[in-house]
Amino acid sequence: MSEDLTLRQTIAEELLGCSLENGEFAPCPGDDLHTNRGGRRDFRVVLTGAPTGYCFHDSCTDAVETFNRELRQRIGKAESDGKPSQGGDFGKVARRPMPKPRPKRPSFDLEALTRLAEKCPVEISQEWLLDRSPLSFPGRTGEQGTETAEAMLSALYHPAERVLVFTSPFSQGDFLFIPDKGTFRLGEKPGIKAVPSPLPTGGPEGVWFLVQPVEGAWKWNPNNKREDGTPRPGRRHGECVTAWRFLVLESDHAPEELWLKALVQLPFPIAAIYTSGGRSVHALVRVDCKTKPDFDSLRDDLVQVLAPLGADAAAMTAVRLSRLPGLYRHGAKDKDGKLQRYKKPRLQKLLWLNPDAKAEQILNIAKH
């Protein structure tokens, strides 16, 4: 089947709702999910071969995958039907009008969060959660450390499951934790054997873990390709995931006292609550989805409800890093990307641990 590049470009532009600059560059369909400053050529569409859009950012993977799937389906149908490309026979007509897309991320509504918080009958603090955590853990009443991190991971994952741990959020994983075997230090490239190692006590910007368990091995990433179209290997992408178990709720906008009052009233199975070592408090919600499309569908519904309360929609992706509690954050990057060290390291603190959480309010299971 011949490739009609004019037809392909028309279809891509209709999907994106804009023209392709130089026939290949456009705003990313997931630009509202980007967590870092973007550039005008971060998103590129290659129309030859298997038509594919690529983005420089990782946080928009789900949106880019959806775009690519729809792009290929439309092009495949159009080329198989033998329909001529618009423009060759009909002149320079205007682009087809497109309906305004439904907002992917509703804006934060402080009044909505305040109204929910006012329904909470008690004052909620970090100490309140620590005192009532269903499962005790090292450091619950004293100093937290690597034992806290190990206890949380061991409680949330099966004995033989593998959890990636990061001291750099842009790596492919710096450590691998297996509950019944311990921690291993990972090589930066394929072919390097992992070696036993303790967990790190902290990191320059903190320590993270990938919330979904993974195989732990390098696998080709079909959504991250080189310029020649060949996939790059990785350990942290969707093909590596073995269970779609958790969804992350975090907020950099909501005041902590209101956010905590909202969390304890959500009728969700919240397995863990912990601080970021900064201004945010994270909650790990158990969802146990069978597939990634199932996860994405659930996430899309929850975003509409939770984003107005302050939940960050960009943090609700299926393949997501979250702060690993019990470990220290030594600084944060400024707007120019330079690390600014804190005067004193800040603990990513575990506040609540409930691996057997059910879909009910924390208020109803905690002792007042």
C-alpha distance (Angstrom), angle and dihedral (degrees) to the residues before:
residue distance angle dihedral
M1 . . .
S2 3.80 . .
E3 3.79 120.5 .
D4 3.81 114.1 -117.6
L5 3.79 100.1 -159.5
T6 3.79 93.1 -176.9
L7 3.79 90.1 54.9
R8 3.79 91.6 45.3
Q9 3.79 92.5 51.5
T10 3.80 91.5 48.7
I11 3.80 91.1 52.8
A12 3.82 92.6 46.6
E13 3.80 91.5 50.0
E14 3.81 91.8 48.5
L15 3.81 89.9 52.6
L16 3.80 92.8 47.2
G17 3.79 95.3 40.1
C18 3.80 92.7 -132.4
S19 3.78 142.6 69.2
L20 3.80 121.5 -85.9
E21 3.80 110.1 -114.6
N22 3.81 108.0 -126.8
G23 3.78 86.3 -5.8
E24 3.81 94.1 -69.7
F25 3.84 116.7 50.3
A26 3.81 127.3 79.7
P27 3.83 141.6 141.3
C28 3.81 110.1 -69.7
P29 3.83 115.1 -102.8
G30 3.81 86.1 -131.9
D31 3.80 98.3 43.7
D32 3.82 91.1 125.7
L33 3.81 87.5 63.7
H34 3.81 95.5 54.4
T35 3.78 112.0 119.3
N36 3.82 95.6 -170.0
R37 3.78 131.7 55.2
G38 3.80 110.3 -81.2
G39 3.78 136.3 -144.9
R40 3.80 130.5 -139.2
R41 3.81 91.9 -108.9
D42 3.81 100.1 42.5
F43 3.82 91.2 109.9
R44 3.80 119.6 57.4
V45 3.81 130.5 179.0
V46 3.82 119.0 -151.8
L47 3.81 109.3 -162.2
T48 3.81 100.6 -177.6
G49 3.80 119.9 89.7
A50 3.80 110.6 -5.9
P51 3.84 100.5 3.8
T52 3.80 108.1 -123.0
G53 3.78 139.5 171.3
Y54 3.81 118.5 -143.9
C55 3.80 128.0 -165.4
F56 3.79 129.4 -164.4
H57 3.82 90.2 -140.4
D58 3.83 126.1 77.9
S59 3.80 98.8 -156.3
C60 3.82 93.6 72.8
T61 3.82 97.0 53.9
D62 3.80 94.5 119.0
A63 3.80 93.6 51.0
V64 3.82 92.3 46.8
E65 3.80 91.2 49.0
T66 3.80 90.3 51.8
F67 3.82 90.8 49.2
N68 3.81 92.3 49.2
R69 3.79 93.0 48.8
E70 3.81 92.9 50.7
L71 3.82 92.4 42.2
R72 3.81 92.8 54.4
Q73 3.80 93.5 44.3
R74 3.81 92.9 52.0
I75 3.81 94.3 43.9
G76 3.79 92.2 46.3
K77 3.80 92.2 51.6
A78 3.80 93.9 44.0
E79 3.81 94.4 49.2
S80 3.81 93.8 44.0
D81 3.81 90.1 50.9
G82 3.77 89.3 51.7
K83 3.79 92.9 -130.8
P84 3.81 113.5 169.1
S85 3.76 117.7 -117.5
Q86 3.77 116.4 -98.6
G87 3.76 110.5 -105.9
G88 3.83 100.9 31.8
D89 3.81 92.8 82.5
F90 3.79 103.9 16.6
G91 3.79 105.2 46.8
K92 3.78 128.1 -122.6
V93 3.78 99.6 -31.4
A94 3.79 123.6 172.6
R95 3.78 120.1 -92.3
R96 3.82 113.6 -90.4
P97 3.85 110.9 -90.8
M98 3.80 111.4 -109.4
P99 3.82 127.8 -155.9
K100 3.77 115.9 -109.3
P101 3.80 106.7 -96.6
R102 3.77 120.6 -118.0
P103 3.81 109.1 -101.9
K104 3.79 109.4 -97.1
R105 3.77 93.4 -155.1
P106 3.81 119.5 34.5
S107 3.78 111.2 -147.9
F108 3.80 123.0 -102.3
D109 3.80 111.3 -91.4
L110 3.80 110.5 -159.2
E111 3.81 91.4 -172.5
A112 3.83 91.5 55.6
L113 3.81 90.9 49.7
T114 3.81 91.2 47.2
R115 3.81 92.1 51.0
L116 3.82 90.9 52.6
A117 3.81 92.8 44.9
E118 3.80 90.9 52.2
K119 3.81 89.3 60.8
C120 3.81 90.7 63.0
P121 3.83 107.0 102.9
V122 3.84 95.8 -154.2
E123 3.78 137.8 44.0
I124 3.81 111.0 -99.7
S125 3.79 121.7 -152.4
Q126 3.78 137.6 157.2
E127 3.80 88.6 -97.0
W128 3.82 90.9 52.1
L129 3.80 90.4 56.5
L130 3.81 93.6 44.3
D131 3.79 91.8 52.1
R132 3.81 92.8 50.8
S133 3.80 103.3 38.5
P134 3.86 106.7 138.0
L135 3.82 91.1 -139.7
S136 3.77 121.2 45.5
F137 3.80 119.8 -138.1
P138 3.83 139.7 -179.5
G139 3.77 109.3 -72.1
R140 3.77 96.0 21.0
T141 3.80 89.6 124.6
G142 3.80 98.5 15.6
E143 3.78 142.5 21.5
Q144 3.79 117.8 -23.0
G145 3.80 124.5 -142.1
T146 3.79 143.7 140.7
E147 3.83 89.4 -43.1
T148 3.81 87.6 63.0
A149 3.79 91.9 52.2
E150 3.80 92.4 47.4
A151 3.82 91.7 48.0
M152 3.79 92.6 52.2
L153 3.81 94.6 47.3
S154 3.80 91.6 45.7
A155 3.80 90.5 51.6
L156 3.81 95.5 48.4
Y157 3.80 101.5 42.0
H158 3.81 134.3 53.0
P159 3.84 117.0 -102.1
A160 3.81 96.0 -102.3
E161 3.81 98.0 36.9
R162 3.78 120.2 113.6
V163 3.80 124.9 -131.4
L164 3.80 123.6 -169.2
V165 3.82 117.2 -136.4
F166 3.81 123.2 -162.9
T167 3.79 135.9 -159.9
S168 3.81 87.4 175.6
P169 3.81 114.7 43.7
F170 3.83 90.3 -152.7
S171 3.81 95.9 56.8
Q172 3.79 127.1 93.2
G173 3.80 89.7 -114.3
D174 3.81 129.0 -54.5
F175 3.82 99.1 -153.8
L176 3.79 136.5 20.5
F177 3.81 120.2 -146.8
I178 3.82 120.6 -159.8
P179 3.84 112.4 -179.3
D180 3.81 96.1 -141.1
K181 3.83 95.7 39.0
G182 3.81 107.5 33.4
T183 3.80 132.0 -131.4
F184 3.79 130.5 -28.4
R185 3.81 130.9 -165.9
L186 3.80 110.6 -128.5
G187 3.79 130.5 -143.9
E188 3.80 120.2 -120.8
K189 3.82 94.1 -125.1
P190 3.81 136.9 39.9
G191 3.78 117.1 -86.6
I192 3.82 96.9 37.7
K193 3.79 113.1 118.7
A194 3.82 116.8 -126.6
V195 3.81 117.9 -121.1
P196 3.83 129.6 -150.7
S197 3.79 112.6 -95.7
P198 3.80 141.7 158.0
L199 3.78 117.6 -106.6
P200 3.81 113.1 -94.6
T201 3.79 115.6 -100.5
G202 3.80 90.3 -135.4
G203 3.78 146.7 -33.0
P204 3.82 140.0 -128.0
E205 3.81 90.7 -94.9
G206 3.79 95.4 13.6
V207 3.79 134.5 -91.5
W208 3.82 127.9 -70.4
F209 3.78 137.8 -170.9
L210 3.80 130.7 -154.4
V211 3.79 102.9 -115.3
Q212 3.82 94.9 -146.2
P213 3.83 117.4 68.9
V214 3.80 114.9 -115.6
E215 3.80 140.6 -162.2
G216 3.79 90.6 -109.2
A217 3.80 92.8 -136.1
W218 3.81 131.1 105.9
K219 3.81 113.5 -96.5
W220 3.78 132.2 176.7
N221 3.79 111.9 -96.2
P222 3.83 109.7 -141.0
N223 3.82 90.4 -166.5
N224 3.79 96.2 54.0
K225 3.79 110.8 60.7
R226 3.77 136.3 169.5
E227 3.78 122.1 -121.0
D228 3.81 89.8 -91.8
G229 3.81 90.5 57.0
T230 3.80 97.8 -107.9
P231 3.84 116.1 131.8
R232 3.78 122.3 -111.1
P233 3.82 120.9 -129.7
G234 3.79 120.4 -112.4
R235 3.81 143.6 164.3
R236 3.80 100.2 -149.9
H237 3.81 107.7 53.2
G238 3.78 130.5 102.2
E239 3.82 95.2 -90.4
C240 3.82 88.5 62.2
V241 3.82 96.3 53.0
T242 3.82 117.5 106.5
A243 3.83 99.3 -174.8
W244 3.82 134.4 18.3
R245 3.79 93.9 -142.4
F246 3.80 111.7 140.4
L247 3.79 141.8 42.4
V248 3.82 121.4 -161.8
L249 3.80 123.9 -133.7
E250 3.78 116.4 -167.6
S251 3.77 136.7 151.5
D252 3.78 133.8 -161.4
H253 3.81 92.0 176.7
A254 3.80 106.8 49.7
P255 3.82 118.6 84.3
E256 3.80 107.6 -111.2
E257 3.80 96.1 -122.1
L258 3.82 91.1 54.4
W259 3.81 94.5 40.6
L260 3.83 92.2 53.5
K261 3.81 91.1 49.5
A262 3.80 88.8 52.1
L263 3.80 94.2 48.0
V264 3.79 94.5 53.7
Q265 3.81 90.2 52.9
L266 3.80 97.9 49.8
P267 3.84 111.0 107.0
F268 3.81 91.3 -135.2
P269 3.83 133.1 119.4
I270 3.80 96.3 -106.4
A271 3.81 106.8 -171.7
A272 3.81 98.4 -179.1
I273 3.79 142.3 6.2
Y274 3.81 122.0 -164.4
T275 3.79 142.0 154.6
S276 3.79 126.3 -106.9
G277 3.79 96.1 -136.1
G278 3.79 84.4 -109.4
R279 3.80 133.6 56.7
S280 3.81 98.9 -49.8
V281 3.80 135.4 86.7
H282 3.81 115.8 -155.2
A283 3.79 128.7 -152.5
L284 3.80 123.4 -162.2
V285 3.80 111.1 -147.6
R286 3.80 120.1 -162.4
V287 3.82 110.1 -132.7
D288 3.85 103.9 156.2
C289 3.80 95.6 -158.6
K290 3.79 117.8 -175.5
T291 3.80 96.2 -139.9
K292 3.78 139.8 11.7
P293 3.84 92.0 -108.3
D294 3.81 87.2 54.8
F295 3.80 89.2 51.4
D296 3.81 92.3 47.6
S297 3.80 92.0 50.0
L298 3.80 92.1 50.7
R299 3.79 91.2 45.2
D300 3.80 92.4 51.4
D301 3.80 89.9 55.3
L302 3.80 94.3 45.6
V303 3.81 93.8 48.6
Q304 3.79 90.7 63.4
V305 3.81 90.6 55.7
L306 3.80 102.4 34.9
A307 3.81 104.1 37.9
P308 3.83 92.3 68.9
L309 3.82 87.4 54.3
G310 3.81 90.4 56.2
A311 3.81 103.1 -91.7
D312 3.79 111.7 145.6
A313 3.82 108.2 -120.7
A314 3.81 90.5 -158.8
A315 3.81 89.1 62.9
M316 3.81 93.3 53.8
T317 3.81 96.1 76.4
A318 3.80 121.3 126.6
V319 3.82 97.2 -117.9
R320 3.78 100.3 47.7
L321 3.79 139.2 156.9
S322 3.80 119.1 -141.9
R323 3.80 134.0 -179.0
L324 3.81 115.6 -82.1
P325 3.82 107.4 -135.8
G326 3.79 124.0 -136.1
L327 3.82 91.8 45.9
Y328 3.79 133.7 93.1
R329 3.77 135.0 -106.4
H330 3.80 112.1 -151.3
G331 3.78 100.5 -171.7
A332 3.80 149.8 -29.3
K333 3.78 135.1 -117.7
D334 3.78 119.6 -107.8
K335 3.80 125.4 -136.3
D336 3.81 89.8 -81.7
G337 3.80 92.3 55.0
K338 3.80 95.5 -107.8
L339 3.80 118.2 137.7
Q340 3.79 113.1 -115.9
R341 3.80 110.9 -163.6
Y342 3.78 120.0 -140.9
K343 3.79 118.7 -121.7
K344 3.80 86.0 -120.6
P345 3.84 127.5 18.7
R346 3.82 113.5 -104.6
L347 3.77 122.3 -134.5
Q348 3.80 121.7 -125.9
K349 3.78 92.1 -139.9
L350 3.80 128.8 -153.8
L351 3.82 110.6 -137.4
W352 3.81 106.4 166.8
L353 3.80 133.9 20.4
N354 3.80 123.4 -176.0
P355 3.83 112.8 151.3
D356 3.82 91.0 174.3
A357 3.81 93.4 52.9
K358 3.78 117.7 157.8
A359 3.80 129.7 -158.1
E360 3.79 96.3 -84.1
Q361 3.76 139.0 103.8
I362 3.79 117.9 -82.8
L363 3.79 85.9 -134.4
N364 3.80 89.3 65.1
I365 3.81 96.7 50.8
A366 3.80 101.0 36.7
K367 3.80 121.1 86.2
H368 3.79 109.3 -118.2
